[in-house]
Amino acid sequence: MGGRISEYTVQQVMERVDMPALIGEYTRLERRGEEWWGCCPFHTEKTPSFSVVPSKGMYYCFGCHEGGSAIDFVKNMEKLSFPEAVLFLAKHAGVEVIYSGNQSIQEEDTSLKDQFIDLYTRVAGSYHYCLTSTVEGKFALDYILNRGITMDTIQKFQLGYSPANRYWLRKFLRSKNYSDGFLNDSGLFSKKYPEISFFSNRLMFPITDRQGKTVAFGGRLLEGDGPKYVNSGDLLQYQKGKTLYGFHLARQNIRKAKSVIFCEGYMDVLAYHQCGLGHAVAPLGTALTHDQIKLVQPFVEEIYLSFDSDRAGRAATLKAILMCRQLDIPVRIISLKGGKDPAEIMVNFGADILTNFVNGAKIDGDYLLSFLATEHQIDTPEGKTKAALAFFPYIDALKSDIQRESWLTRLCQVLNLNIEAVKKDFSNRVAAESRVQSHGQEVKDAKPLQIRLNAELRSVLAVVANLDTYGLMRSSLSPEDFEDPVARELFIILEECYREESVLHGSVLAKCSNEQLKSLVARVITSGEYSDNHEKVIEDSIRHIKRNSLERKRSRLLNKIRQLSSTATTYEEQRLLEELISEKMNIDFELDSKDAR
């Protein structure tokens, strides 16, 4: 491959590209005579001002004045160079690329990027075969089927299984004549030990581009120790912050529904799609990004968020609400009850109930006000002030003065406040925040945080001192398992670092907002206090924390069961009682199993 792309190729691309079909992948277009109209994919607008004229091979936006040919469109939308845009469109239109000197280039040889995409697509097929057609993969297939996922969904998403033999993939690909140098750069193998596959003994989730070609993988651990999920890092053909899991399959449904469901992970997407909610997608191991929202923005009038209800999930929801509102996109929050995730709701109650939760999603402002009412003591003047100040960033993100006025009024109704006083604090929030912070400092100085070195905190500190063991703790515990608030806070900090792929001592210290905790962590890191026999210490601590957590949960369930047993009269109450009893029996079984071990 070499030289310039010939003028003949460029001309053929310009003549053969179907511009409405091409641009229709990015924004909804409607035909009006010889022209097509829609909302501009380059800027935010509600009234269509973007025109496509196929007969002239041109597009133009009368709002932002962006215009040009199909090549210009792809350059600006996909952030490509001129040659890359031509190659992109040549593939789209089935045009053979010819370089100066009449050198014909086969499509799969046009770039290293295409070669990696071809490799990943082939590997995805091999993993899929291992899952669906081999004895070794049967336990992984049984797992996913037991989670309620059907064979149709498995086929649709091309789920797979990476064999436990970590040397298998290298040998297999060598037999297909792939070079060692190419495989070393592919991201499929360990950088330190290139013979070893990055993914092994995991349920595999292929991640695809817009055309449905595999560009990366996510892998879920089903047995043994290690992180619950591992994901491909950024690659030549893949940037996780600009990609959404399931987008290729969801795009037409998103366009039809004029909305999208952003959910937590792979299994959530599978469950939503299987229940007929095919407009669900998920970020890839990171918090939702501005680029990912922009990816769906041209197609949607509303965004639904379906993230976990734990602290990290609530923080992700708040951040996503603000980003969407800054792009002038309304948001609704899906709150699931009766199960920890969409897959569990699907199995326990069926597709109709999951659909009802989506249909009953709360508008974002009401969700935030309900949340703030539980976070702050809104029966006190100080609590009302803190809740109002926490709500102001949402008001700031709104693009309409009418929206701002309406939500300030709603805030006053919920907190029983005077509208003029609230508007005054909203306009002078720096001074208001300073007063609250000063008050908070006085409280802090009067009653400093008490850190007790109990068993829970010691266990998390041992992990901080040996960060490579966090995967072990993460796969076994969640924030709700910790009774000590300081231990829980430190565990959440570790989880935030993990999600940001920055599990480093410096990152942990940077997130410690409390000076006492930061000092304690710094001392543990530098002293070598937990260097001896730390793995056994951590394993024993995890078992201890999990047992205590299960016992606390069982105690709470017993109290609820006793209360409901004497009052349950309706069908819904009886069903809830049965669920509680079943959940309590599961905990009893788990505790008995731990005793047996």
N, C-alpha and C positions, 0 to 999 in steps of 0.2 A: 504494500500500500504506500502511495506517495504522490506528490504533486498536487495541483489544484483540482478542485471539482470542476468538470467541464461546464461551459455555458449551456451546452445542449441538455445536460442533466438538470441544471437550474430551471431551464425553460420547461422541460418535461414536468418537473415538480409543480411549477406554477400553473401549468395547464390542467394537470390531472387531479390536483387536490380538491376535494369537495369541501369548500369553505364553511357552509352551514353545518355540515357534519363535524368538521374539525372543531369549530368554535363552539358548537353545541355541546361538546364534552366539557366545557368550562362555564357556560351560562345558558339559561333557557332562551331559545329563540322562537319567535312566531313569524310566520310568513305574512307579508303584506304586499301583494302584487309581485313585482320582480325582486323585492328586497326582503330582508329578514331583520327583525328588531328584537332587542332584549336589553336587560340591564348590563351596564358595562362591567366586565370582569377586572378592570384595572382600577376602579375607584368605587366607593360606596354610593349607591343611589337607589331610590325607590321607584322612580318613573323611568321607563326605558328610553335611553337616548343613544343607544349603541346600534349602528346600522351596518349590515353586511350586504354587499352588492356582488353576487357571484359572477355576473356577466363581466364585471370589471376586475374581478379578483382582488377586491379591496374591502376594508372595513374602516369605520370611522366613528368616534364617539363625539357627539355634539356637546357633551358636558366637560370632559377633561381634554378633548382635542387629540386623543391618541388615535393614530390611524396608520394604515399601510397595507402591505401584502400579507399573504399567509406566512411567509418567512419572517416578516417583522412581528407578526402576532406570536409565533412560537418563540422567537428570540426573547421577547419581552415577558411572555407568560412563564416560560420554563427557564429563563435566565441562561440562554445558550449563546454561543458565538454563531456567526453566520454559517460556517461549515457544519457545525453541530445541528443547527436548525434545518439545514438542507437535508442532512442525513436522517433526522427525525421524520421529516415530511416524506422523504423518499420511501422510508419504511411504511409510513402511514398510507401512501398512495400506490405502493407496489412498483416503484420506479427503480430500475437498475442504476447504480451509481457508476459513472465513468469519469475517470480522472484525466487530466491533460496527458496526451500521449496515448489515448485510447486504451488505457489500462482498466479492464473491467474488474470490479471488486464484488465478490459475493457478499450478501447481506451480513452473514455471521462473522465476516472478517473485517467489518468496517471500523471497529474500535475494540480496544481492550475491555471497555465497559460492556459491549455486547457479548464478548466472549465470557465474561464473568456471569452475565445474566443467563447465558446458555448453560453454563456449568451448574448454576444454582437451580435452574429449572429441571435439569436432568437429575440432580441429586434429590430434589424434592420428589420426583417420580420414583426413585429408588427407595426413599424413606417410606413413601406411601405403600409401595409393594411390601416392604418389611412389616408394616402395620397390619395390612389387610390379608396377606397371603403367606405368612411364615409362622412357624411354631414359636419362634423366639419372640415375635411381636404380639402373640395372642394375649398376654397379660395386660399389655398396654391397650389393646383393642377392647378387652373386657372392662378395663377401667373406664374408658371413655363411653362405652355403651351403658355401663352402670350409672354414669352421671346423667343419663337420659338423652345423650346425643345419638341420633340415628345414623344409619349407614349412608343415607342420602346426604346428610349434613357433612359427614366425614368425607364423602366423595366431592361434594361441592367445594369444601375448603382444602381438599387434598391433604388432610392430616396424615402424619407419618410417624415412624418410630426409628430412632437412630440406634443401631445395635450396640450392645454392651462392650463388644470387642473394639477398643479404641484405635486399633491398627487396621481395622477392616476397610474403612473408607479410603485410606491412602492406597492400599493395595488394589482395591477395586478400580479407582480412578487411574492408577498407573496402567492397569490392564487395558484401559480405554485410550491409552497413548497420550494422556495429559503429562506435561513436563513437570519436574519437581519445582523449577523456578516459578512457573505459573501457579501451581498449587500452593506454594509458600506464600504468595501474595493474595490468595483468594479469601482469606478470613475464615476458612473452614477448619484450620489446624492451629494448634498451639504454636505461639511464636518461639517459645523456649525449646519445645520438643516437637518439631514439625512432623514427625511420624504419627503423632497422637491427634485424633479428631477433637475439635472443640466441643462437639456435641456427642454424647454417648449415653445409651440407656435412658433416653428421654422421649416423651411424647412430643412430636415435632409439629410446629405451626409455621407453614411457609408464609412469608410476607411478600406480597406482590406489588408491582407497579401498576400504573393506569391500564396497561394492556393485559394485565393478568399474568405477567411473567415473574417468576420468583427472583427476588433480589436480596433476600436475607431470611433468617430463621429466628424463631423463638423456640426454646425447649423447656418442657416441664418435667421436673424430677418426680418419679413415681415410687422409688424405693431407695433406701440408703441415705447417706449424709450428703450435704451440699446445698447450695442455694435452690430455692423452690423453682425459680425461673432463671435461665441464662438466655441472653439475646445477642444477636450479631451487633458489633459496634458499627460505627459509620464506615462505609465502604465507598469505592469509586462509584458504584451504581446505586448507592443507598445512603440516605441521610434520615435518621430516625425522626428528627425534629420536623421534617417536611413530608413525612409519610404517615398514613393511617392504616391500621390493620382492617382489612375487609372493604376498603374503599372501592376497589375494582368491582366487587360484587354488589356493593350498596349504592353505587352512583346513580343508576337509573331509578332505584327506589327513593333515593333522596330527592331527585328531581321531581318525581311524581308526588311525594308527600310534602314537598316544599319545606322539609325539616330533616334534622339529623339527630340521632341519639349518640352522644359521646359517652362511652362506658369505660369501665376500669381495665379490662383485659381481654385476652383471647376467648376464654370460656364464656364471658358475658356476651360477646358478639355472636358466638355460635348459638347460644340460647335464644337471644332476641330474633335472629334470623329464622331459627327453627319454629318459632312461635308466630311467624308471619310478619315480624317487625324487621323487615330487611333493610331498613335505613340506619342500622346501628354500625358504628365503627369505634375503634379504640386507639388512643395514643400508644406508643411503643416503648414501654419501660420508663417513660419520663412523664412529667406533668404536661398537660395540654399546652401547645405552643401557639403563638400568633400565626405562624406559617400554616399550621394544621387547620386553624379556623378559616384562614384565607382560602384554603383548598376547597372548602365546602361553601364558602360565602356566596358565590354566584348562584347557587342552586336553592338556597334556603330563605325562608321568611322567619324561621324560629329555630332555636337550638334547645335540645333536651339534654340534661346532664344526669348521668346515672353512675355516680361514684360512691365509694364505700362511705359508711357513716362514722368511721373512726376519725381521729383527729387529723391524720394526714389527708383523708378523703374530704373532710370538711374544708381544710385549707385549700385543697385543689379545686373544690367547688367554688369557693369565694374568688380565687384567682381567675378561674374560667369565666365566672359571671362578669367580672370587671372587664376582661379582655373582650368578651362578646359585646357588651354594652358600649364599649369604646368604638366598636365597629358598627354600632347602631343596629345590633341584632337582638331581638327579645329572647329571653331565656326562661325555661321552665325546669324545675327540679323534680326528678322521680324519686320518691321515697318508698323503698320496698319494705314490706312487713311479712313476717312468717318464714323468712329464709335469709341466709346471709348474702346471697347473690341471685342474679336472674336464673341461673341453671337450677338452683335449689327450689326457687318459686315454681319454675316450669315443672319439675318432677313432682313436687308436693301438691300443687294446686292446678296446674294446667295452663295452657296458653291464654285462655280467656282472662284469668286473674292477672297474669303479667300484663296483658293488654290494658286491663282496667287501671293498673298502677300507672301506666304511661298516660292514659287518657285523664287520669286524676292528678297529673303533675302540677305542682304549685308554681305560680309565677314567681320569679326570682326575688322580687322585693318582699313579698309576703313570707317567703322562705327565710330570708335574712332577718326580718323582724321577729319571727318565731324563734330563730336561733339565738338572737341577741337577748331576747327575753329570758332564755334559760342560762345564758352566760353571765348576765349581770343582775344585780339585785334591783329590779326596776320599781320596787316599792320604796326606794330611797332616792333622794335628790342626786346623790353621787352616782348611783347606779343608772338613773335615767340619763345623766350627762354622758357617762361612758358609752351607753348604748347608742345614744344619738351621734356621738363623735365617730363611733365605729360604723355607723350607717352612712355618714357623709361621703366616703369615697364612692359608694354606689350612686349617690346623687350626682357627684362630679362626673361619673362615667356616662350619665344619660345625655343624649344629644339634643333633646327637645326641652324648651322652657316649660311647656305644658306638663311633660313627664316629671320634671323636677318639682314643679309646684304641687302636682298630685301626690307624689311620694313624700314630700315634706309634710303635707296635710295628713297622709296616712300614718306617718311616724308620730305625729302629734296625737292622733286618735288612739294609737296603740299604747303610747306612754303617758297619755293624759297630760299633754303639755300645751302651753300657749304658743300659737303659731308665730307670733312676732318675736318671742324670746328665742325660739328655735332658729328662725331666719337670721337673727342677730348673731347667734353663735356660729351658724353656718357661714356667714360672711366674714366672721372674725375668728375662724377656727384655730388659728395658730395660738392666739391668746387663750382660747378655751382649752386647748390641748395642754398648754403650758400650765394652766391652773390645775388640771387633773393630774398631770405628771408631778407637779409640786406636792399635791395632796398625797399622791401615791408614795412619793419619796419620804414624806413625813411618817406615813404608816410603816414603811419599810424600815426607817431608822428606829422607830419606836419598837418594832417587833421583827428582828432580823429572821431570815429563813433558817429553820432548824434542819440541819442535815444529820441524819442518824445513819451510821455505818452498819445497817442491818444486812441480813443474808441476801435480800434482793439487790440492794445497791452494790454490794461487794461482787455479785455475779456479773452485773453489767460493767463494773469497773474492770473486772478481769478480761472481759471481751474488749473493752477500750484499749487495754494494755496489749492485747493480742488480736488485732483487727481481722486477721485472716479467719478467726473463729466466729465472726458475726453471722456468717451463713448458717452455721449450726444452730445458733440461738434464734435466728429469724425464721428458720423452717419449723421451729417448735413452739414459739411464743408469739403473742401479739401484745400491743400496749394494754389491752384490757386484762391481761393475766397478772399485771403488777399491781400490788396493793399500795406500795410505797410511792408517793407522787414524784419524788426525786429520781428514783430508779426508772419510773415510767417516762419521765421527761428525757432522761439520758438515752433510753431505748428509742424514743421517737426521734431524737437527734441523729442517732445511728441510722435509723430507717430513712430519714431525709437525705443523709449523705449517700446511702446506698442507691436511692432512686435517682440521685444526681450523678451517680457513678463517680463519687469522690469520697470513698471510705478511707480517709487519711487523717492522721492525728491533727494536722492543722485545720482541716475542715470541721472536725468535731469541736475543737476549741473555739473556732470562729462562731459556732452556733450556740455556744453556752452563754446565754445572756446574763445569767446570775454569776457574779464574781466569785462567790464562795464555791460554787460548783466548778467553775473554770479553774480555780486554784487547786481544787481536789483532783480534777482530771489531769492537770499538768503535773502534779506531784506523782500520781500513779504512773503516768507515761514515762517519766524520767527516772523513777526510783527502782524499777525492775521488781516491784513488790509481788507481781503475779507471774513471774517468769517460770517458777518451778511447778511442774505437774499441772499446768494451767488447764489442759484439755479435760482431765478428770474432774477438776474443780468445777469447770463450767458445765460439764455433762450432769454432774450431781446436782448442781444448782438449778439447772433447767427442769430436771425431774421434780425437785422440791417445789419450785414456783408453780409448775403446771398442776401438781397435785393440790396445792393450796387454792389455786384458782378454780379448779374443778369442784372442790369442796365448798367454796364460797358460792359458786353458781348453783350447786345442788341445794344448798341451804335456801337461796333466794327462790328457787323453783318450788321447794317444799312449802314455803310460805304462801306463794301464789296458788298452789294446788289446794292447800287448806282453805284459803279464802273462797276460791271458785267452787269447791266441792259443795259448800253450803248455800251458794247463791246462784249457781249456773242454772238458768231456766230456758234460755233461747237456744236455737240450733247453733248459732255462731259461738255462744259461750261454751256449749258442750264440746264443740269442735276444738276450741282453744284449749279447754281442759284436757282433751285427749292428746293434743300436741305437747302440752306441758308434761304430761305423764310420760309420753314417749321420749321426750328430750331428757327427762330425769333418768329413765331407764338406760338411755345411751351413756349418760355420765356414769351411772353405777357400773355399767359394763366396762367402761374405760378405766375407772378406778380399780376394779377387780383385776383387769389385765395388768395394770401397773404393779399391783401387789404380787401377782404371779411372777412377774419378771424380777 
